[in-house]
Amino acid sequence: MEQEEKKLLQNTFNLAEENNEMLHKVRGVQKRHAIFGIVKIIIIIGIATGGYYFLQPLVKNVLKFVQDSGASIDQLKNLGSMFQGGAPSLDKLKDIMPR
């Protein structure tokens, strides 16, 4: 081999090594990106599950309050209709009052 051919071969070898190093770095970045993507999804699911776990009793209480309020409003409507025909009897009032 002549000196010029050896120089070109050495230059090609150096470029191939540099290219190989860059490819390894790119692959490492891809792996880290995939891992952080999975971690991000796990965190989002964890926050949603935790939020549901802690907020469920509050939502249940609010729904119960709304349902009870609706029942109270219905009782008031019934009470109003009882007064339209004159003074209600005590038996009708006892039916409305909770025990």
C-alpha atoms as a printed R data frame, in Angstrom:
   type eleno elety resid chain resno        x      y      z
1  ATOM     1    CA   MET     A     1    0.000  0.000  0.000
2  ATOM     2    CA   GLU     A     2    1.119  3.419 -0.763
3  ATOM     3    CA   GLN     A     3    1.283  6.201  1.786
4  ATOM     4    CA   GLU     A     4   -1.708  8.020  0.282
5  ATOM     5    CA   GLU     A     5   -3.899  4.884  0.404
6  ATOM     6    CA   LYS     A     6   -2.937  4.285  4.032
7  ATOM     7    CA   LYS     A     7   -3.818  7.873  4.867
8  ATOM     8    CA   LEU     A     8   -7.239  7.561  3.182
9  ATOM     9    CA   LEU     A     9   -7.871  4.241  4.936
10 ATOM    10    CA   GLN     A    10   -6.909  5.719  8.309
11 ATOM    11    CA   ASN     A    11   -9.143  8.739  7.647
12 ATOM    12    CA   THR     A    12  -12.069  6.428  6.770
13 ATOM    13    CA   PHE     A    13  -11.428  4.388  9.905
14 ATOM    14    CA   ASN     A    14  -11.436  7.533 12.062
15 ATOM    15    CA   LEU     A    15  -14.683  8.705 10.481
16 ATOM    16    CA   ALA     A    16  -16.285  5.289 11.065
17 ATOM    17    CA   GLU     A    17  -15.265  5.344 14.757
18 ATOM    18    CA   GLU     A    18  -16.636  8.880 15.163
19 ATOM    19    CA   ASN     A    19  -19.858  7.863 13.439
20 ATOM    20    CA   ASN     A    20  -20.154  4.825 15.699
21 ATOM    21    CA   GLU     A    21  -19.756  6.985 18.824
22 ATOM    22    CA   MET     A    22  -22.445  9.384 17.610
23 ATOM    23    CA   LEU     A    23  -24.813  6.496 16.854
24 ATOM    24    CA   HIS     A    24  -24.320  5.104 20.359
25 ATOM    25    CA   LYS     A    25  -25.117  8.533 21.840
26 ATOM    26    CA   VAL     A    26  -28.250  8.836 19.695
27 ATOM    27    CA   ARG     A    27  -29.383  5.391 20.803
28 ATOM    28    CA   GLY     A    28  -28.829  6.365 24.443
29 ATOM    29    CA   VAL     A    29  -30.958  9.466 23.962
30 ATOM    30    CA   GLN     A    30  -33.716  7.327 22.417
31 ATOM    31    CA   LYS     A    31  -33.651  4.938 25.383
32 ATOM    32    CA   ARG     A    32  -33.831  7.790 27.909
33 ATOM    33    CA   HIS     A    33  -36.682  9.369 25.971
34 ATOM    34    CA   ALA     A    34  -38.648  6.102 26.030
35 ATOM    35    CA   ILE     A    35  -38.039  5.606 29.758
36 ATOM    36    CA   PHE     A    36  -39.081  9.164 30.622
37 ATOM    37    CA   GLY     A    37  -42.190  8.779 28.453
38 ATOM    38    CA   ILE     A    38  -43.217  5.686 30.403
39 ATOM    39    CA   VAL     A    39  -42.471  7.418 33.712
40 ATOM    40    CA   LYS     A    40  -44.566 10.404 32.607
41 ATOM    41    CA   ILE     A    41  -47.534  8.149 31.784
42 ATOM    42    CA   ILE     A    42  -47.200  6.361 35.141
43 ATOM    43    CA   ILE     A    43  -47.156  9.718 36.964
44 ATOM    44    CA   ILE     A    44  -50.258 10.921 35.103
45 ATOM    45    CA   ILE     A    45  -52.147  7.696 35.894
46 ATOM    46    CA   GLY     A    46  -51.003  7.904 39.525
47 ATOM    47    CA   ILE     A    47  -52.206 11.493 39.896
48 ATOM    48    CA   ALA     A    48  -55.566 10.631 38.336
49 ATOM    49    CA   THR     A    49  -56.002  7.594 40.577
50 ATOM    50    CA   GLY     A    50  -54.954  9.515 43.685
51 ATOM    51    CA   GLY     A    51  -57.273 12.377 42.799
52 ATOM    52    CA   TYR     A    52  -60.172  9.973 42.370
53 ATOM    53    CA   TYR     A    53  -59.327  8.252 45.667
54 ATOM    54    CA   PHE     A    54  -59.234 11.517 47.630
55 ATOM    55    CA   LEU     A    55  -62.081 13.314 45.847
56 ATOM    56    CA   GLN     A    56  -64.556 10.422 45.753
57 ATOM    57    CA   PRO     A    57  -65.874 10.983 49.318
58 ATOM    58    CA   LEU     A    58  -66.302 14.699 48.625
59 ATOM    59    CA   VAL     A    59  -68.208 14.054 45.410
60 ATOM    60    CA   LYS     A    60  -70.344 11.454 47.162
61 ATOM    61    CA   ASN     A    61  -71.228 13.977 49.912
62 ATOM    62    CA   VAL     A    62  -72.112 16.673 47.373
63 ATOM    63    CA   LEU     A    63  -74.344 14.276 45.435
64 ATOM    64    CA   LYS     A    64  -76.074 13.195 48.657
65 ATOM    65    CA   PHE     A    65  -76.613 16.856 49.592
66 ATOM    66    CA   VAL     A    66  -78.134 17.607 46.178
67 ATOM    67    CA   GLN     A    67  -80.447 14.590 46.405
68 ATOM    68    CA   ASP     A    68  -81.512 15.493 49.936
69 ATOM    69    CA   SER     A    69  -82.118 19.090 48.851
70 ATOM    70    CA   GLY     A    70  -84.323 17.860 46.019
71 ATOM    71    CA   ALA     A    71  -86.332 15.727 48.445
72 ATOM    72    CA   SER     A    72  -86.717 18.717 50.794
73 ATOM    73    CA   ILE     A    73  -87.944 20.893 47.943
74 ATOM    74    CA   ASP     A    74  -90.497 18.222 47.011
75 ATOM    75    CA   GLN     A    75  -91.709 18.141 50.610
76 ATOM    76    CA   LEU     A    76  -92.093 21.935 50.607
77 ATOM    77    CA   LYS     A    77  -94.119 21.728 47.398
78 ATOM    78    CA   ASN     A    78  -96.389 19.120 48.977
79 ATOM    79    CA   LEU     A    79  -96.759 21.309 52.064
80 ATOM    80    CA   GLY     A    80  -97.774 24.267 49.902
81 ATOM    81    CA   SER     A    81 -100.396 22.212 48.103
82 ATOM    82    CA   MET     A    82 -101.838 21.101 51.454
83 ATOM    83    CA   PHE     A    83 -102.380 24.738 52.511
84 ATOM    84    CA   GLN     A    84 -104.260 25.619 49.346
85 ATOM    85    CA   GLY     A    85 -107.359 23.780 50.479
86 ATOM    86    CA   GLY     A    86 -107.407 25.407 53.918
87 ATOM    87    CA   ALA     A    87 -105.681 24.473 57.161
88 ATOM    88    CA   PRO     A    88 -104.157 20.978 57.011
89 ATOM    89    CA   SER     A    89 -104.989 18.358 59.560
90 ATOM    90    CA   LEU     A    90 -102.373 17.124 62.025
91 ATOM    91    CA   ASP     A    91 -102.296 13.709 60.342
92 ATOM    92    CA   LYS     A    92 -101.126 15.242 57.061
93 ATOM    93    CA   LEU     A    93  -98.397 17.229 58.859
94 ATOM    94    CA   LYS     A    94  -97.192 14.107 60.670
95 ATOM    95    CA   ASP     A    95  -96.756 12.364 57.319
96 ATOM    96    CA   ILE     A    96  -94.437 15.119 56.106
97 ATOM    97    CA   MET     A    97  -92.244 15.418 59.203
98 ATOM    98    CA   PRO     A    98  -89.288 13.042 59.370
99 ATOM    99    CA   ARG     A    99  -89.117 10.730 62.325
